[in-house]
Amino acid sequence: MAKRVLLAVNPRARSGSAARDRAEAALRERGHGVIVVSVDDSIDLSQAIVAHRDLVDAVVVGGGDGTLLRALRGLVETKLPLAILPLGTFNELARTLGIPQDPADVAAMLDDGVPVAIDVGRVNGVYYLNEASIGLSTRVTRLQTSAVKHALGMLAIPVTTLRALRWVRPLHLEIGLEDGTKRDVRAVQLTVANSYRFGGVVENPEGSLGDGELWLFAVDVRDGWSALRVVVSVMLRRFQHSRDVATLRGKRFAVRSLRGGRHRVFADGEYVTRLPAEFSIVRGGLTVLVPAPRVAAIR
């Protein structure tokens, strides 16, 4: 059945312009109508999606996790199904969902893909998909320039993490829980994850994209041994049980600095706000088209 499709591709992403042209051609070959939206710094991508809500049946977004973040508010508001065209370096959500990289295969999902409702995180009113972080990862993100990511690919994660460790300072934070209780933590890194895969290398087998809960991880690295234990726990897929990681789960968290610092908060690799921050979950807030063979593997 022919659909009306909004195609938004970041031309600065890897092979962005060529991928956009291939995706448009593949969609038209399948009989779909296509509206192409330019993606650049002057365009509010979410606003563009909302403006086209009555003109299209689905949205195809091409780029990395940062491009998806820019589209997320519009997708949550309109409830339009999303097909992802992975063009970034890490493509965290696309890897988690098993999304193909070939534009023709992505176009095929408009006909054959299975719509799956996944949860969406929110921090100070900004939606995100994978994780929001404070501390070490914010410095890592700043070190992961476009040049570094293009030169090193996935190796940019460990390389920039090692560089960032030289400047890391512990955070002293208060975590407010749903029941009104509060917990003080010391951490070099605090992550509030929506997905069970995040940070490029971390996987939490107990998490889910559809359980209606967030997972909060406060990592307290005090010396080389504790850093090694955290690395080993990640490799063994037991990060959430590491003795150096305080783990909490719930639908809502309030985080503030005990020393008054307005630390930067990054979501899916993009700077979005500062502490104090309110984190919450939007149950089934986004519908994503996923290859049928992958549906059973998605938690």
VENLINCOR-V415780 format. One record per backbone hydrogen bond with DSSP energy under -1.0 kcal/mol. CO is the residue of the C=O (numbers start at 1). NH is the residue of the N-H. If there is no record, write none. Layout:
co:CO nh:NH
co:CO nh:NH
This chain:
co:3 nh:33
co:4 nh:57
co:4 nh:58
co:5 nh:35
co:6 nh:60
co:7 nh:37
co:8 nh:62
co:10 nh:13
co:13 nh:16
co:15 nh:19
co:16 nh:20
co:17 nh:21
co:18 nh:22
co:19 nh:23
co:20 nh:24
co:21 nh:25
co:22 nh:26
co:23 nh:27
co:24 nh:28
co:25 nh:29
co:26 nh:30
co:27 nh:32
co:28 nh:31
co:33 nh:5
co:35 nh:7
co:40 nh:43
co:43 nh:45
co:44 nh:48
co:45 nh:49
co:46 nh:50
co:47 nh:51
co:48 nh:52
co:50 nh:53
co:52 nh:55
co:52 nh:56
co:58 nh:6
co:59 nh:83
co:60 nh:8
co:61 nh:85
co:62 nh:10
co:63 nh:87
co:63 nh:88
co:64 nh:68
co:65 nh:69
co:66 nh:70
co:67 nh:71
co:68 nh:72
co:71 nh:75
co:72 nh:76
co:73 nh:77
co:74 nh:78
co:75 nh:79
co:81 nh:59
co:82 nh:289
co:83 nh:61
co:85 nh:63
co:87 nh:14
co:91 nh:95
co:92 nh:96
co:93 nh:97
co:94 nh:99
co:102 nh:106
co:103 nh:107
co:104 nh:108
co:107 nh:110
co:108 nh:111
co:108 nh:112
co:109 nh:113
co:114 nh:290
co:116 nh:288
co:118 nh:286
co:120 nh:282
co:121 nh:128
co:122 nh:280
co:123 nh:126
co:126 nh:123
co:128 nh:121
co:130 nh:194
co:130 nh:195
co:131 nh:268
co:132 nh:192
co:133 nh:266
co:134 nh:190
co:135 nh:138
co:135 nh:139
co:136 nh:140
co:137 nh:141
co:138 nh:142
co:139 nh:143
co:140 nh:144
co:143 nh:145
co:145 nh:149
co:146 nh:150
co:147 nh:151
co:148 nh:152
co:149 nh:153
co:152 nh:155
co:153 nh:156
co:154 nh:157
co:155 nh:159
co:156 nh:160
co:157 nh:161
co:158 nh:162
co:159 nh:163
co:160 nh:164
co:161 nh:165
co:163 nh:166
co:164 nh:167
co:171 nh:187
co:172 nh:258
co:173 nh:185
co:174 nh:256
co:175 nh:183
co:176 nh:254
co:177 nh:180
co:181 nh:177
co:183 nh:175
co:185 nh:173
co:187 nh:171
co:188 nh:136
co:189 nh:219
co:190 nh:134
co:191 nh:217
co:192 nh:132
co:193 nh:215
co:196 nh:204
co:198 nh:202
co:202 nh:198
co:204 nh:207
co:209 nh:119
co:214 nh:250
co:215 nh:193
co:216 nh:248
co:217 nh:191
co:218 nh:246
co:219 nh:188
co:219 nh:189
co:223 nh:227
co:224 nh:228
co:225 nh:229
co:226 nh:230
co:227 nh:231
co:228 nh:232
co:229 nh:233
co:230 nh:234
co:231 nh:235
co:232 nh:236
co:233 nh:238
co:234 nh:237
co:238 nh:241
co:239 nh:242
co:242 nh:245
co:244 nh:220
co:246 nh:218
co:248 nh:216
co:250 nh:214
co:253 nh:279
co:254 nh:176
co:255 nh:277
co:256 nh:174
co:263 nh:275
co:265 nh:272
co:265 nh:273
co:266 nh:133
co:267 nh:270
co:270 nh:267
co:273 nh:265
co:277 nh:255
co:278 nh:124
co:279 nh:253
co:280 nh:122
co:282 nh:120
co:282 nh:285
co:286 nh:118
co:287 nh:82
co:288 nh:116
co:290 nh:114
co:291 nh:294
co:292 nh:295
co:294 nh:297
co:295 nh:298
